[in-house]
């Protein structure tokens, strides 16, 4: 087992690096300055539905249920 680890040590380090989630973000603007897109647009929902993006539409409807215009 030790030989295998030693032989594949570089791959082990690469795998660890690829598996890490990096949350660092240099963000200088205040959070209040962020604008969310307008997801209440019936045109957007119709476009998503027409192109078969039903999973995205379901997620959108669950996040913004008061704006739901179409059903999936």
Phi and psi in degrees as GROMACS dihedral restraints (atoms count N, CA, C in turn):
[ dihedral_restraints ]
;  ai    aj    ak    al  type     phi  dphi    fc
    3     4     5     6     1   -61.7    20    10
    4     5     6     7     1   -40.3    20    10
    6     7     8     9     1   -61.3    20    10
    7     8     9    10     1   -42.6    20    10
    9    10    11    12     1   -63.2    20    10
   10    11    12    13     1   -43.7    20    10
   12    13    14    15     1   -62.9    20    10
   13    14    15    16     1   -45.5    20    10
   15    16    17    18     1   -63.3    20    10
   16    17    18    19     1   -38.5    20    10
   18    19    20    21     1   -69.1    20    10
   19    20    21    22     1   -34.4    20    10
   21    22    23    24     1  -107.9    20    10
   22    23    24    25     1    25.9    20    10
   24    25    26    27     1   -60.5    20    10
   25    26    27    28     1   -42.0    20    10
   27    28    29    30     1   -62.4    20    10
   28    29    30    31     1   -43.2    20    10
   30    31    32    33     1   -65.8    20    10
   31    32    33    34     1   -35.5    20    10
   33    34    35    36     1   -62.1    20    10
   34    35    36    37     1   -44.6    20    10
   36    37    38    39     1   -66.2    20    10
   37    38    39    40     1   -39.9    20    10
   39    40    41    42     1   -64.1    20    10
   40    41    42    43     1   -43.1    20    10
   42    43    44    45     1   -61.1    20    10
   43    44    45    46     1   -42.5    20    10
   45    46    47    48     1   -63.4    20    10
   46    47    48    49     1   -43.4    20    10
   48    49    50    51     1   -63.2    20    10
   49    50    51    52     1   -41.7    20    10
   51    52    53    54     1   -68.2    20    10
   52    53    54    55     1   -29.7    20    10
   54    55    56    57     1   -83.0    20    10
   55    56    57    58     1   -15.0    20    10
   57    58    59    60     1   -73.2    20    10
   58    59    60    61     1   141.5    20    10
   60    61    62    63     1  -102.0    20    10
   61    62    63    64     1   122.2    20    10
   63    64    65    66     1   -99.3    20    10
   64    65    66    67     1   123.8    20    10
   66    67    68    69     1  -110.4    20    10
   67    68    69    70     1     1.2    20    10
   69    70    71    72     1   -70.8    20    10
   70    71    72    73     1   135.5    20    10
   72    73    74    75     1  -150.5    20    10
   73    74    75    76     1   123.9    20    10
   75    76    77    78     1   -83.5    20    10
   76    77    78    79     1   109.9    20    10
   78    79    80    81     1  -134.6    20    10
   79    80    81    82     1   111.9    20    10
   81    82    83    84     1   -94.3    20    10
   82    83    84    85     1   -22.3    20    10
   84    85    86    87     1   -77.6    20    10
   85    86    87    88     1   148.3    20    10
   87    88    89    90     1   -69.5    20    10
   88    89    90    91     1   150.7    20    10
   90    91    92    93     1   -59.2    20    10
   91    92    93    94     1   -30.0    20    10
   93    94    95    96     1   -65.2    20    10
   94    95    96    97     1   -21.4    20    10
   96    97    98    99     1   -79.6    20    10
   97    98    99   100     1    -9.5    20    10
   99   100   101   102     1   -76.2    20    10
  100   101   102   103     1   139.2    20    10
  102   103   104   105     1  -117.5    20    10
  103   104   105   106     1   131.2    20    10
  105   106   107   108     1   -86.0    20    10
  106   107   108   109     1   141.9    20    10
  108   109   110   111     1   -62.0    20    10
  109   110   111   112     1   156.9    20    10
  111   112   113   114     1   -81.5    20    10
  112   113   114   115     1   101.9    20    10
  114   115   116   117     1   -90.0    20    10
  115   116   117   118     1     3.4    20    10
  117   118   119   120     1   -83.7    20    10
  118   119   120   121     1    -6.0    20    10
  120   121   122   123     1   -62.4    20    10
  121   122   123   124     1   121.2    20    10
  123   124   125   126     1   -68.0    20    10
  124   125   126   127     1   -27.8    20    10
  126   127   128   129     1   -65.0    20    10
  127   128   129   130     1   -42.0    20    10
  129   130   131   132     1   -61.7    20    10
  130   131   132   133     1   -47.2    20    10
  132   133   134   135     1   -63.1    20    10
  133   134   135   136     1   -41.1    20    10
  135   136   137   138     1   -64.2    20    10
  136   137   138   139     1   -40.4    20    10
  138   139   140   141     1   -62.0    20    10
  139   140   141   142     1   -45.3    20    10
  141   142   143   144     1   -60.9    20    10
  142   143   144   145     1   -43.1    20    10
  144   145   146   147     1   -65.9    20    10
  145   146   147   148     1   -43.4    20    10
  147   148   149   150     1   -62.5    20    10
  148   149   150   151     1   -35.0    20    10
  150   151   152   153     1   -91.6    20    10
  151   152   153   154     1     6.6    20    10
  153   154   155   156     1    81.6    20    10
  154   155   156   157     1    20.0    20    10
  156   157   158   159     1   -88.0    20    10
  157   158   159   160     1    57.3    20    10
  159   160   161   162     1   -67.1    20    10
  160   161   162   163     1   -34.2    20    10
  162   163   164   165     1   -66.7    20    10
  163   164   165   166     1   -42.6    20    10
  165   166   167   168     1   -65.1    20    10
  166   167   168   169     1   -40.9    20    10
  168   169   170   171     1   -63.5    20    10
  169   170   171   172     1   -41.3    20    10
  171   172   173   174     1   -61.5    20    10
  172   173   174   175     1   -43.1    20    10
  174   175   176   177     1   -63.8    20    10
  175   176   177   178     1   -43.5    20    10
  177   178   179   180     1   -59.9    20    10
  178   179   180   181     1   -44.6    20    10
  180   181   182   183     1   -66.0    20    10
  181   182   183   184     1   -33.2    20    10
  183   184   185   186     1   -76.1    20    10
  184   185   186   187     1   -30.4    20    10
  186   187   188   189     1   -79.8    20    10
  187   188   189   190     1   -32.6    20    10
  189   190   191   192     1  -130.3    20    10
  190   191   192   193     1    64.5    20    10
  192   193   194   195     1   -64.9    20    10
  193   194   195   196     1   -30.0    20    10
  195   196   197   198     1   -69.0    20    10
  196   197   198   199     1   -14.0    20    10
  198   199   200   201     1  -105.0    20    10
  199   200   201   202     1     6.8    20    10
  201   202   203   204     1   -65.2    20    10
  202   203   204   205     1   122.9    20    10
  204   205   206   207     1  -110.3    20    10
  205   206   207   208     1   -31.2    20    10
  207   208   209   210     1  -121.4    20    10
  208   209   210   211     1   162.1    20    10
  210   211   212   213     1  -113.1    20    10
  211   212   213   214     1   150.2    20    10
